[in-house]
Amino acid sequence: MAELPIGAELETDGFRKLKVMKELGRGGQGIVYQVTISGKDKALKWYHESAIKNKKLFFENLKNNIRIGSPADCFLWPQDSVQSEKYHSFGYIMDLRPPEYIGMPRFLLKQKFDSFRARANAMINLVNGFRILHNQGFTYQDLNDGNFFINPHNGDVLICDNDNVSYPGYSTGILGKCRYMAPEIVLGQKLPDKATDRFSLALLLFELICKSHPLEGAGATPPCMTPSIEVAIYGRNPVFIFDPTNNSNRPVRGIHTNAITMWPQLPDYMKEAFQRSFSKDAMTFNAESKTYVAPRLIEREWLDILIRFRNSIVVCTCGNEEFVNQRKIVCSSCGKRLPLANFVKTYKTIEKTGGGIREPYHVIPVYPGVRIMRLEIENCTDDQAISPVAEVLEAPGRVNDPGNYGIKNVSKETWRCITSTGKQRNLAPGEVMPAKAGIKVYPGKGEMEII
């Protein structure tokens, strides 16, 4: 094993001197050390000698990623490479992970989020990171639960192990981690790409919300897991534990308690998204035509679903968190009415045969902290999708008083507003209007109505 001794001094390919200070952790591919470079603390991932099958291809891809640079701040991206004949291996430099960020496996075991809103933020941030990555032409190729660190207080996400990231068609020899690979990769039908990334992404989202694996139920708990059984469960015959037409792999009471508890609480649109993601058709790949029977959800679709989900979370005065809609406005814990004012109905042009049709899109509770995003009111580019246009505020000193909630214009456009009596006025950026029923608002090309 090509371990580095504490105190070892090396030179990066960028001609910078580094010193190994301490070990931070180790895994199947290698060891991560804390090092100092020019007086700054950094992390060095150092590979085991036998961890990479095709070192030449892998190292070329790593150098290319360093040259291109990080897609966004949420990536702990390779910044410089290191090679050593003396220690018989190589590695790369990246930023250190702040201590408040915790690896996703801990969240699947015992780590809790401060709130469900923080959990929803983590899901959104994860999806948005891969939206940025994919839109820049990259594929991740090895998406699994060990690739992320999450801040439990606010749901911020850091994406690590970006040495596997490459362009479509370029194989580094890394296929993925068992239990997280798409069925077509397990069966050897294709190499990793954006579509296989999206399967793994949906799987991780399900784990974050239900703390259970979506394919591991009654039909996937053998007394002894063998390679052939793994291929059957994750490749040849994968079955979603909540498949609406196939009950052969339902979660088992006493084993999959988290999934059994959480699934009934999810809104229907969230359930439908997971049922689409793990349907037989979405998990069936035709190797000859190189197509799927049904397409997988793309990042833009997940963002729409998850932002709607986050906006549905309301905290009762008793501290209980509820997923609300127009029919559910009473706390299931204390029985009191939840502290929300009204709802905002957004309208959006839906493209259909014969042209676009203006239809109701989302119904969003008016509750402090809720933010309405650009994608909820109009068709826009991916880069504009999760930019906020409106935010619900409450008057200082009047906590949980729905009569004093207001809606702030946080966009850069002046809104045209029509009151319940038909009067018109403009709402400039930064201004706040009362959250009273009957008011109609026209932000940009969008439309909102308080109901």
N, C-alpha and C positions, 0 to 999 in steps of 0.2 A: 504494500500500500504506500502511495507516494505522499506521506504526511509531511507537513512542514513543522519544524521545531519552533517553539516560541522563541522569539528573538531573531529569527532568520531574516536576512536582508536580501531583497531581490530588486530587479529593475524591470519596469513595465516596458511594453513595446513602444510606449510614448515617451520613453527615456526619463521616467520619474522613479525615484528611489522610494521603496516601501519597507516597512518593518512589521513583522508579524507580532501582534500583541497578545492575543488570546483566541481560543477556539470558542465559537458561538453555537455550533451545532453540526451535525453530520447526517447524511442520508445515503441513499443508494448510489447516487452519482458522485458524491464527494463530500468535502468538509468546508464549512464556512468559517473564516477567521475574521477577527477585527484587526485591521492594520492601520498604520499611520502613513500618510503621504503628504509631504510638505506641511506638516503640522496639523493636518486634518484627519479625523477618524473616518475610515471607510470600511467596507466589507469586501473580502476576497473569497470568491468561490473557487476552490481548488479540487480538480477532478481526480478520482481514483484512476490508477493506471489502466484498469480493465473496464472502466465504466462506459466508454464510448467506442463503439465498434469501428466506425469510419472516422478517425480523428481528423483526417485531412478535410473532408467535406464539412464536418462539424465546426472545425476551427475557421475555415473560410467563411462560413455563415456567421459565426460569432464576430469576426472582424468586420464583416459587411454591416451588421447591426450597429456596431460601435461607430462606423463611419456615417451611417444614416442619422443616428441619434434617436432619442426617445420620442415616441408618438405623443405622450402626455405626461404630466407630473405624477400620475398614479402608477406609473411603471418604474420599478427599481431596475433600470435599464443598464446593460453593460456600458461602461465608460472607457475602459482601457483593458488590454489583454496582457497576460503575464506568461512567460515560458521559462522553463528551467531544465537544463540537461542534468544538473546536479541532483535535482529532486524528481527527475523523470516524469514530469507531467506539465500541465498548463492550467490556467484559470483566468478569471476576469474580475475587474474592480466594479463595484456599484456602491450606491449610497447605503448607509446603515438603516435598518428598520428602527423607527422610534419605539421605545419600550411600551407605549400604550397600545400598540398594534399587536393583535393576538392571532396566531395561526388558525385557519378554519377548522382543522380537526378538533381543537379544543371546544369550539362552539357546538360541534356535533356530539360531544360527550357531556360537558358540564358547564362550560362558559355561557353566561347569559348576556343578552343585550340589555341596555338600560330601559329600553322601551320597544314597542313594536314599530314605532316610527323609525327608530334607529335600524331595526332589522330591515324594514322596507328600503331605507336609504342605502344599506349595504347591497341589496339586490339591484337597485337602480344604478349605483356606482359601478358594480361589477359589469352589468350589461353595457353601460356607457363606455367603459374602458375598452370593451371588445368591439363596440361600434366604431370607435376611433381607430383601433388597430386594423379592423377589416377594411374600413374606408380608405386606409393608406396602403392597401394592397397586401398586407401581411396575413399569415395564418399562424395560430399559436402552436398547434400540432400536439401538445401534450397537456391538455387541460384537465386538472384534477384538484382534489381538495387541498393539496400541499402547495398550491401556487399563490395563495392569497393570505394577506394579513388584514385584519379588520379591527377598527376602533369600535369597541362596544358601546361607547358613549354617544357617538353621532353617526356611525355606519360608514365612515370613510374607509376606503379600500386601497391597499397597495398590492400591486401585481408583481410577483417575483419570477425567478426561473425563466427569464426572457431569452436565455441562450438557445431555446428551442424554436423561437419565432423565426419564420422564414417566408419566402414568397411561394405561392402555389406552384407545384411542379418541382420544387427543389426539396429533395429528401435529405435530411440529416441522419437518417437511420433511426430516429426516435418515433415510435408509433403511439406511445401513450402508456397509461397506467391501468392495470386491470381494474374493472368495475366502472371505469370512467370513459373507456373507448366506445365509439359508436359501433353498432353491430357489424357494419360493413368492414370496419378495420379488423375487428375480432376474427371475421371470416376470411380476411385477406383479399377482399374484393377491390379495395382501393387504398390509396395513401391518405394521410390527413390533409384536410383542406377546410375551407370556411364552413361547409355543410357539416363536417364532423365536429368542428369546433362548436357549432350551434347545438348539436345533440348534447355534448358535454356541458355546455352552458346551461341548458334547460335542466339537466340532471343536478347541477350544483344549486340552481335556484330552488328546485324541489327540496333538496337537502337543507338549505337555509331556512325554509319556511316550515317544513314538516319534520326535520331532523331524522329522516329515514331515507334509505335508497329506494328510488321509484321502481326498481325491478326485483327487489328482494322481499318476497312474501312467502306464503305457504309452499309454493312450488319451487322456491329457490333457497331452501335451508336444508341441504343434504347433511347427513351425519359426518361426511368427509368430503371436502371440496377437492376435486381433481381437475387437471387441465381440460379433460373432455367435458366435465360437467360445467366448468366455467364457460366453455365455448357454447354449450347449449343454452345456459341462462342469459349470457350477455351478447350472444351472437346469432345462433341458429333459431332460437325460439324465445326471444325476450317478451315478457308480458308485464304491462303496467299494473301495479298493485291495485289501482282504482280504475282499471279498464271497464267502461260501461257495458261491454258485451261479453267479456270473458272474465269469469270469477275464479279461475283456476289458481291465481297467485295473490289472493287477498292477504292483507296484513294479518298477523297472528296476535291475538290478545296475549298480553304478558311478555311479548317480544318486541312488537312494533307499536308500542303504546303511543309514542309521539305522533305517528302518522294517523292512528285511529282517533286520537283526540283532536288533532288540528284540522284534518280534512273537512269535517262537517261545518267548521266555522268559516271556511274560505268562501268568498263570494263566487257566484256561479261563473262569472267571466274568467276568474282565476282557475277554477277547476277545468273549464273548457280548454284553456290554454295548455294546461298540463296533459289533458286527454289528447289534444292534438299532437303535442310534442312526442308522446310515447304511444301513439296509436300504432297498430300493426302496419298501416300504410306508410307512416312517417319513418318506420324503422326497417322498411323493405327497400333494398337497393337492387336495381336491375343492372347487373354487371355488363350486359351486352349493349344496352342503350345508354348506360351510365346516367340513369335517372332514378328518382325516387317515386314510388307510387303516389305519395302526397308530399308536398313541400314542408320544410321545417320552418318554424317561426324565425324571422330575422330580428335583429336587435331593435329595430324601430317598432316592431309590433310589441315586443316585451316592454319597451319603455312606456308605451301607451298604456298597457295593462298595469304596470307596476306604479306609475304615477297616479293612475286612477285609484289603485289599491291604497297607496300612501295617503291620499286625500280623504279616504273613507275612515281613517282612524281618528276617533274622538276619545278624549280622556274624561271620564265622569268626575264629578267633584269628590267621589269616594276613592278615586285613584284607579278604578278599573278601566281598561282600554276596550273599546268596542269598534267593530266594523259596522258602520251605519249606512243606511239608505233611507229613502223617503218612507219606507214602511217600518223601519226599525230605529226609533229615536229614544227608546227607554233603556236604561242600564239593566243588564241581565243580572248584575250583582246586587244592587241596592234597590232597584225598581223605580228610581227617580228619572225624570226627563233629563236627557243629556244636555249639556250646556252649549247648544248650537242655536244659531239664530234662524236662518232660512237655508235655502239651497240655491246654488247658481246652476242654471241650465245653460250649457254651451251648445252652439249650433255650428255645424261644419258642412261644407260642400262635399258631398259624396259622389264620386264619379261613377256614373252608370251608363248603360247603353242609351244613347240619345242625348247625352250631356250630363252636366252636374246637377244634383238636386240638393237643396238646403234641408238638412235634417237635424233633429236633436242628437247630440253626441254624448256628452257626459252630464251627469247630475252630481254636483259637488257640494258637500256640506259647508256652510259658512261657519268656520271655527278658527280661532287664532292659530296662526302658523301655517294654515293651508295656502299653498301657492298654485296658481293656475298657469300652466305652461303653454307655450306657443302651439304645440301640436294638438292641444285640446280645443283650439278655436279656429284654426285654419290650416290648409295644406302648406307645408313649408319644407325647407331643406333639412337634412339630418343635423346640420350644425346649429340650426335655429330651434330644433324640436324641443329641447328641454330648457330653453331660456324662459324665465318667468315673465308673465305680463301683468299678473295681479297677485296681491297678497292680502290675506285677512289679518287685521290688527284689532287689538282691544284698547279701549281708553285707559290711560294710566290710572292705577288705583281702583279700577273697576273690574277685578278679576272674575271670570266666569259669569259675566253679565251680558247675555246675548243682545240686550237692547243697546249696548254701547260698542258693538263690533262695527268695524268699517272696512271697506275694500280700497286698497291703495293701488294706484296706477304705477307699476314699477317698470313699465315699458318706456320706450323713447318716443311714443306717439301720443298725441292728444286724442282723447276719446270723445266721441259724440254720445251724450246720454239723454234719455227721454224718461221723465219721471212718471209716476203712476197717474198723474193728472194731465199728462201730455205735454208738459213744458220741456223745452230743450235747453241744455247747457253743455259746456265743454269741461272735461276733466284733464288738466295738464299732467305731464309726468311728475310724480312725487305727491300729487294731491290725493286726498282720501274722500270717498263718498260714503254715506250711511248705507248699511246693508239692509235696506228696507224692500219688502216685496213689491213687485210691480215695476221696478226700475229696469230699463233696457239699456244696454251698453254696446257700443260698436267700436271695439279696439282693433285698429288696423283693418284687415279684411275679415275680422271675426265678428261674432255676435254672442252676447251673453244676456241672460235675463234672470233677475232675482225672483224666486218663486216661494 
